[in-house]
């Protein structure tokens, strides 16, 4: 889930997947050969999608491709919520997710520039007493749709992976799973200058200087000495993809398991190896799913290690107890939660996707973030755990149109020039 994705407070659970293009993860099979590493089952086959025809985006003459946030990207009114044909069952699940998100929605500063905490009060109050059977009517009565920018959406998928590992180091389990290093420092730049408000960096102190934290290659080469080891993985590639996802289950030799989730990241930029491999011609057109990436890494372990190191970002974990959590610190729900960019979608807000595949189309709630999920109308759909979730997330690549659901009256207020701050 990443930023936080399930469990990653910044793509979060950092539960996290631009499967084909930004390279999200999955269960990985170690290279064959004389290795002592335990075998794991191969990734679930990609789920073949049922095609759908998405709603066309609204022509938006004020769209700004490089807008800093949603308010600056250009907004237009979308279709009435009641006309979207929201599935009642899906609406009920979205209502539960929205209801749980309300407290955070009303207290957080909305970086998208669209809403104020008080804007959500009427809908949140109504949500507390709305029955599941009336969920679709609830959304129609309390929300309007708004298209951000050109409205053209791209959706990938993420899920909770499982890797082979152990709490103790043993033969075949020798890849360290690191916790947050004690020398990793977060710096809020807004405390130094108002012009840097909302910006932060991570690094470490080296003598009298503040420098970038170690990158992936340096960490794997032993440069980092201040991080606790919370477990041991059987396969470095599997751990890499679990870092991309942001959290997952670690299956031990005795059959028991423990869950780990995002605790921090080294501050380095994320590079999606799926796109990198595709650009280099290592993945053929039509064969760039997570499963295809896994197959290539298995067949080319040495080159695969170097490719993975081109992603300088490195995620640190903690042991999790309880259900997977997203960037809001709340449980995430398969088939309901999406990860989005907080500069373009208020965390906790509903979003309707009309996509070119049926399983991605419908009402979702933005409860998570992801390191690779940046920009307007870019979302990562969460599918839960298990083989079914893996099969769907592994091949999820959908395009269509996105409409934000915002409290009624929001667009008029924004167009009148009233700011989103309280």
WOCORQUI-V771077 format. One record per backbone hydrogen bond with DSSP energy under -0.5 kcal/mol. NH is the residue of the N-H (numbers start at 1). CO is the residue of the C=O. If there is no record, write none. Layout:
# WOCORQUI-V771077
NH:CO + NH:CO
This chain:
# WOCORQUI-V771077
2:11 + 2:14 + 4:11 + 5:2 + 5:11 + 6:13 + 6:15 + 7:325 + 8:1 + 9:7 + 10:8 + 12:4 + 12:8 + 13:325 + 14:2 + 15:1 + 15:13 + 16:14 + 19:17 + 22:18 + 23:18 + 25:16 + 30:28 + 47:391 + 51:49 + 52:356 + 54:52 + 61:59 + 63:60 + 64:73 + 67:64 + 70:343 + 71:112 + 72:69 + 73:69 + 73:70 + 74:70 + 76:147 + 78:145 + 83:80 + 84:81 + 85:82 + 91:87 + 92:88 + 93:89 + 94:90 + 95:91 + 96:92 + 97:93 + 98:94 + 99:95 + 100:96 + 101:97 + 102:98 + 102:99 + 105:101 + 106:102 + 107:103 + 108:104 + 110:108 + 111:109 + 113:110 + 119:116 + 120:116 + 120:117 + 121:118 + 124:120 + 125:121 + 126:122 + 127:123 + 128:124 + 128:125 + 129:126 + 130:126 + 134:131 + 135:132 + 138:134 + 139:135 + 140:136 + 141:137 + 142:138 + 143:139 + 144:406 + 146:404 + 147:76 + 148:146 + 149:74 + 149:147 + 151:148 + 153:151 + 153:400 + 154:377 + 155:398 + 156:379 + 158:381 + 160:384 + 161:159 + 161:247 + 163:249 + 165:251 + 166:232 + 170:173 + 173:170 + 174:233 + 175:233 + 176:174 + 177:231 + 178:176 + 179:228 + 182:226 + 184:181 + 185:183 + 185:203 + 187:201 + 188:186 + 189:187 + 189:199 + 190:199 + 191:188 + 192:189 + 193:189 + 196:193 + 197:194 + 199:196 + 201:187 + 203:185 + 204:211 + 206:204 + 206:209 + 208:206 + 209:206 + 211:204 + 211:209 + 213:266 + 216:312 + 219:215 + 220:216 + 221:217 + 222:219 + 223:218 + 230:177 + 230:228 + 231:177 + 232:166 + 233:175 + 234:164 + 239:235 + 240:236 + 241:237 + 242:238 + 243:239 + 244:240 + 245:241 + 246:242 + 248:260 + 249:161 + 250:258 + 251:163 + 251:249 + 252:250 + 252:256 + 255:252 + 258:250 + 259:320 + 260:248 + 261:318 + 262:246 + 263:264 + 263:316 + 264:316 + 266:314 + 273:271 + 275:21 + 276:272 + 277:273 + 278:274 + 279:275 + 280:276 + 281:278 + 282:277 + 283:277 + 287:284 + 290:394 + 293:289 + 294:290 + 295:291 + 296:292 + 297:293 + 298:294 + 299:295 + 300:296 + 301:298 + 304:300 + 305:301 + 306:302 + 307:303 + 308:304 + 309:305 + 310:306 + 310:307 + 311:308 + 312:310 + 313:269 + 316:264 + 317:178 + 318:261 + 320:259 + 326:330 + 328:367 + 329:326 + 332:324 + 335:382 + 336:333 + 337:333 + 338:365 + 339:380 + 340:368 + 341:378 + 342:340 + 344:341 + 345:341 + 348:366 + 349:346 + 351:364 + 352:403 + 353:351 + 353:362 + 354:401 + 355:353 + 356:399 + 358:50 + 360:357 + 361:357 + 361:358 + 362:353 + 364:351 + 365:336 + 366:349 + 367:338 + 367:365 + 368:338 + 369:4 + 371:11 + 373:370 + 374:372 + 378:375 + 379:154 + 379:377 + 380:339 + 381:156 + 382:337 + 383:158 + 386:160 + 390:386 + 391:387 + 392:388 + 393:389 + 394:390 + 395:391 + 395:392 + 396:393 + 398:155 + 400:153 + 401:354 + 402:151 + 403:352 + 404:146 + 405:350 + 406:144 + 406:404 + 408:142 + 410:407 + 413:409 + 414:410 + 415:411 + 416:412 + 417:414 + 418:413
